[in-house]
Amino acid sequence: MNRYREEILTTENAFIKNFNAFLDFLARPFRAFVGFVSEQVWGRLSDSFHVASSRIVARFYETRLSGLLIEPYCFWQYGDSKHYQRFLPGSGKEKFETFQDFFTRRFAEPPKITTSTAWPCEGFVCESGLVQDLPVVRVKGESRELKSIFGDAASEISDQYYFSNVYLHNNNYHHIHAPVDGTVSRIEHIPGQLLFLRPWAYQTKPSLPALTNERVNVDIVDRQGKKWFLSIVGGPLVATINLPDFMKVGKEIQIGQMIASFALGSTCCVASPYPPAAPVGESVRVGEALSTVRF
């Protein structure tokens, strides 16, 4: 009987694997099309057009009319139209009045962090690896290392550091939190495009938008003197990347403290001295251990 059940399970698993491979095969042309549109159509429009378009959409999401979208959206994404009631409005109001209130929602109760390192955001790990093993990406005819995502600090990042790119879907929580206790040592704003962020649209180069898009880079020196590099990357419809007033060079921050916010879609890249606990393809949450290393 046990052997019979094992054979059934093996057959079922093989069927599921083949079916998923078939779906992936069917999706490839669509992914390639989205990537083409992002790079060759949308990407050829001016940066100012990207920003202006994003601001128009953001203004709608700040109207009371947009608030009517919250419950249908929650039912579609979470299967619970009242999902938003687990959070606080991002605007600081008592009630959710606009869709932006929901998109920038805050924890009603912050996650308890018991580790030395923590993921700074919620999302999907779309690329990860030792810096020296990462591919060189072609962008508009130029070859760029992924370290260049971090701007002026690229030369400081050791080849023995670990890179992670976390894609935040629009249904994710959209604030960035400190991954460690430490001191802010650098803040850099890099203007740029607002290419689509969907990692599956870029085939073998899921981090391409992080090389071209507007972003804010933040470096943190932890209590052991090791430097952490964060790049907070905007995408289409992102009107702003906001840093709280207290975020200044020299500021002492605590692990889990909120250090940045997005108004609509985004990505967060991290270059860390320790290997990440989550592999590519896995979802992570704010406060979960970024690495198994403790100090």
C-alpha positions as CSV (number, residue, x, y, z in Angstrom):
1,M,0.0,0.0,0.0
2,N,2.8,2.4,0.9
3,R,4.6,1.7,-2.3
4,Y,1.3,2.3,-4.2
5,R,0.8,5.7,-2.5
6,E,4.4,6.7,-3.2
7,E,3.9,5.9,-6.9
8,I,0.8,8.1,-6.9
9,L,2.6,11.0,-5.2
10,T,5.5,10.7,-7.6
11,T,3.2,10.8,-10.6
12,E,1.3,13.8,-9.1
13,N,4.5,15.7,-8.5
14,A,5.8,15.0,-12.0
15,F,2.5,16.2,-13.5
16,I,2.6,19.4,-11.4
17,K,6.2,20.0,-12.4
18,N,5.5,19.5,-16.1
19,F,2.3,21.6,-15.9
20,N,4.1,24.5,-14.3
21,A,6.9,24.2,-16.9
22,F,4.2,24.3,-19.6
23,L,2.6,27.5,-18.1
24,D,6.1,29.0,-17.9
25,F,6.6,28.2,-21.6
26,L,3.3,29.9,-22.5
27,A,4.2,33.0,-20.4
28,R,7.6,33.6,-22.0
29,P,6.3,35.6,-25.1
30,F,4.3,37.8,-22.8
31,R,7.2,38.4,-20.5
32,A,9.4,39.2,-23.4
33,F,6.8,41.6,-24.8
34,V,6.5,43.5,-21.4
35,G,10.3,43.7,-21.2
36,F,10.4,45.1,-24.8
37,V,7.8,47.7,-24.0
38,S,9.5,48.7,-20.8
39,E,12.9,49.2,-22.4
40,Q,12.2,50.1,-26.0
41,V,8.9,52.0,-25.8
42,W,8.3,53.4,-22.3
43,G,12.1,53.5,-21.7
44,R,12.6,55.8,-24.7
45,L,10.2,58.4,-23.3
46,S,11.8,61.2,-21.3
47,D,12.4,61.0,-17.5
48,S,10.2,64.1,-17.0
49,F,7.3,62.3,-18.8
50,H,7.7,59.3,-16.5
51,V,7.6,61.5,-13.5
52,A,4.7,63.6,-14.7
53,S,2.6,60.5,-15.6
54,S,3.4,59.0,-12.2
55,R,2.3,62.2,-10.4
56,I,-1.0,62.3,-12.2
57,V,-1.8,58.7,-11.1
58,A,-0.6,59.4,-7.6
59,R,-2.9,62.5,-7.4
60,F,-5.9,60.2,-8.2
61,Y,-4.9,57.8,-5.5
62,E,-4.9,60.7,-3.0
63,T,-8.6,61.5,-3.7
64,R,-11.5,60.3,-1.7
65,L,-13.0,58.6,-4.8
66,S,-10.0,56.3,-4.9
67,G,-10.9,55.1,-1.4
68,L,-13.7,53.1,-2.9
69,L,-11.1,50.8,-4.4
70,I,-9.7,49.7,-1.1
71,E,-12.2,46.9,-0.2
72,P,-12.4,45.4,-3.8
73,Y,-8.6,45.5,-4.0
74,C,-8.2,43.8,-0.7
75,F,-10.7,41.1,-1.6
76,W,-8.9,40.5,-5.0
77,Q,-5.4,40.4,-3.5
78,Y,-6.0,38.9,0.0
79,G,-9.4,37.2,-0.2
80,D,-10.6,39.5,2.6
81,S,-12.2,42.9,1.8
82,K,-11.5,44.0,5.4
83,H,-7.7,43.2,5.3
84,Y,-6.9,46.9,5.6
85,Q,-8.3,47.0,9.1
86,R,-5.2,45.1,10.3
87,F,-3.2,48.3,9.7
88,L,-3.1,52.0,10.3
89,P,-3.6,54.6,7.5
90,G,-0.3,55.8,6.2
91,S,-1.5,59.4,6.3
92,G,-1.8,59.3,10.1
93,K,-5.6,59.8,9.9
94,E,-8.0,57.8,12.0
95,K,-9.7,56.2,8.9
96,F,-8.6,55.0,5.5
97,E,-10.0,57.7,3.2
98,T,-7.9,57.3,0.0
99,F,-6.2,54.4,-1.7
100,Q,-2.9,56.0,-0.9
101,D,-3.8,55.7,2.8
102,F,-4.0,52.0,2.2
103,F,-0.9,51.7,0.0
104,T,1.2,53.5,2.5
105,R,-0.4,51.7,5.5
106,R,1.6,51.2,8.6
107,F,1.8,48.3,11.1
108,A,-0.8,48.6,13.9
109,E,1.8,46.6,15.9
110,P,5.4,46.6,14.6
111,P,6.9,43.1,14.2
112,K,9.1,41.9,17.1
113,I,12.7,41.4,16.0
114,T,14.8,38.9,17.9
115,T,17.7,38.6,15.4
116,S,20.8,40.7,14.7
117,T,19.8,41.4,11.1
118,A,16.4,41.8,9.5
119,W,15.0,42.1,6.0
120,P,14.3,45.8,5.5
121,C,11.1,45.2,3.5
122,E,8.4,42.8,2.4
123,G,8.6,41.3,-1.1
124,F,10.0,38.7,-3.4
125,V,13.7,37.9,-3.7
126,C,14.3,38.1,-7.5
127,E,18.1,38.1,-7.5
128,S,20.8,37.2,-5.0
129,G,24.4,36.1,-4.8
130,L,28.0,36.9,-4.0
131,V,28.9,40.2,-5.5
132,Q,31.8,38.8,-7.4
133,D,29.6,36.2,-9.1
134,L,26.9,38.6,-10.3
135,P,26.4,39.1,-14.0
136,V,27.4,42.3,-15.9
137,V,24.2,43.9,-17.3
138,R,23.9,45.6,-20.6
139,V,22.1,48.9,-20.3
140,K,21.7,51.0,-23.5
141,G,24.8,49.7,-25.0
142,E,26.9,50.0,-21.8
143,S,28.1,47.2,-19.5
144,R,27.3,47.8,-15.9
145,E,28.1,45.9,-12.7
146,L,25.2,45.6,-10.3
147,K,27.4,47.4,-7.7
148,S,26.7,50.6,-9.7
149,I,23.2,50.5,-8.4
150,F,24.6,51.9,-5.2
151,G,26.0,55.0,-6.9
152,D,29.1,56.7,-5.5
153,A,29.6,53.8,-3.0
154,A,30.0,51.2,-5.6
155,S,33.8,51.1,-5.3
156,E,33.5,50.5,-1.5
157,I,31.5,47.3,-1.9
158,S,33.7,44.2,-1.6
159,D,33.4,41.4,-4.0
160,Q,32.8,39.2,-0.9
161,Y,29.6,41.1,0.0
162,Y,26.2,39.6,-0.8
163,F,23.7,41.3,-3.1
164,S,19.9,40.8,-2.8
165,N,17.2,42.4,-4.8
166,V,13.7,42.4,-3.3
167,Y,10.8,43.3,-5.6
168,L,7.8,44.8,-3.8
169,H,4.6,43.9,-5.5
170,N,1.8,46.5,-5.3
171,N,0.1,44.3,-2.7
172,N,3.1,44.4,-0.4
173,Y,3.7,46.6,2.6
174,H,5.7,49.6,1.2
175,H,7.9,51.0,3.9
176,I,11.7,50.3,4.3
177,H,13.1,49.5,7.7
178,A,16.6,49.5,9.1
179,P,18.2,46.0,8.7
180,V,20.6,46.5,11.6
181,D,21.4,48.8,14.6
182,G,23.8,51.4,13.4
183,T,24.6,54.8,12.1
184,V,23.6,56.4,8.8
185,S,26.8,57.2,7.0
186,R,25.6,58.3,3.5
187,I,22.4,59.3,1.7
188,E,22.5,59.8,-2.0
189,H,19.6,60.6,-4.4
190,I,20.1,59.4,-8.0
191,P,17.6,60.8,-10.6
192,G,16.6,58.4,-13.4
193,Q,13.9,56.7,-15.3
194,L,10.9,54.8,-14.0
195,L,11.0,51.5,-16.0
196,F,8.6,48.7,-15.1
197,L,9.9,46.8,-12.1
198,R,8.4,43.3,-12.8
199,P,11.5,41.1,-12.6
200,W,10.1,38.4,-14.8
201,A,9.9,40.9,-17.7
202,Y,13.7,41.1,-18.0
203,Q,14.5,37.4,-18.3
204,T,18.2,37.0,-17.2
205,K,18.6,40.5,-15.9
206,P,15.9,41.1,-13.2
207,S,17.8,43.9,-11.6
208,L,18.0,46.1,-14.8
209,P,15.5,48.7,-13.5
210,A,17.6,49.2,-10.4
211,L,20.4,50.4,-12.6
212,T,18.4,52.9,-14.5
213,N,15.6,54.1,-12.3
214,E,15.4,56.9,-9.8
215,R,16.6,55.8,-6.4
216,V,17.8,56.8,-3.0
217,N,20.9,55.0,-1.6
218,V,21.4,54.8,2.2
219,D,24.5,53.4,3.8
220,I,24.5,52.2,7.4
221,V,27.5,51.3,9.6
222,D,26.5,48.6,12.1
223,R,27.7,48.2,15.7
224,Q,30.5,45.9,14.5
225,G,31.8,48.6,12.1
226,K,30.6,46.8,9.0
227,K,28.9,48.8,6.3
228,W,25.4,48.0,4.8
229,F,24.3,49.4,1.5
230,L,20.6,49.9,0.6
231,S,19.2,51.2,-2.6
232,I,15.5,52.2,-2.6
233,V,14.4,52.1,-6.2
234,G,11.3,53.7,-7.6
235,G,9.2,52.5,-10.5
236,P,6.3,53.6,-12.7
237,L,3.6,55.5,-10.8
238,V,6.0,56.1,-7.9
239,A,5.4,59.8,-7.2
240,T,7.9,60.0,-4.4
241,I,10.5,58.1,-2.3
242,N,10.1,59.6,1.1
243,L,12.7,59.7,3.9
244,P,11.6,60.8,7.4
245,D,12.9,64.1,8.6
246,F,15.2,62.4,11.1
247,M,17.1,60.5,8.4
248,K,20.4,62.4,8.3
249,V,24.0,61.4,8.0
250,G,25.3,60.6,11.5
251,K,21.8,59.6,12.8
252,E,21.8,56.5,15.1
253,I,19.0,54.1,14.0
254,Q,17.7,50.8,15.5
255,I,17.0,47.6,13.7
256,G,13.4,47.6,12.4
257,Q,13.1,51.4,12.5
258,M,11.2,52.8,9.5
259,I,13.7,54.8,7.3
260,A,11.9,55.3,4.0
261,S,8.5,55.0,2.3
262,F,7.2,54.6,-1.2
263,A,4.1,56.1,-2.9
264,L,3.3,53.1,-5.2
265,G,5.5,50.3,-6.7
266,S,9.2,49.7,-5.8
267,T,12.3,47.6,-5.3
268,C,14.9,47.5,-2.5
269,C,18.4,46.3,-3.2
270,V,20.8,45.4,-0.3
271,A,24.6,44.7,-0.3
272,S,25.4,43.1,3.0
273,P,28.5,41.6,4.7
274,Y,26.6,38.4,5.5
275,P,24.9,35.8,3.3
276,P,21.1,36.2,3.1
277,A,18.9,33.5,4.6
278,A,16.3,33.6,1.8
279,P,17.1,32.3,-1.7
280,V,15.9,33.6,-5.0
281,G,12.2,32.9,-5.4
282,E,11.3,33.2,-1.8
283,S,9.1,35.9,-0.2
284,V,10.4,37.8,2.8
285,R,8.8,40.0,5.4
286,V,10.0,43.0,7.4
287,G,11.7,41.9,10.6
288,E,12.5,38.3,9.5
289,A,16.2,37.3,9.8
290,L,18.1,38.6,6.8
291,S,21.0,36.3,7.7
292,T,21.6,33.5,10.1
293,V,24.7,35.3,11.5
294,R,24.2,36.6,15.0
295,F,26.2,39.2,16.8
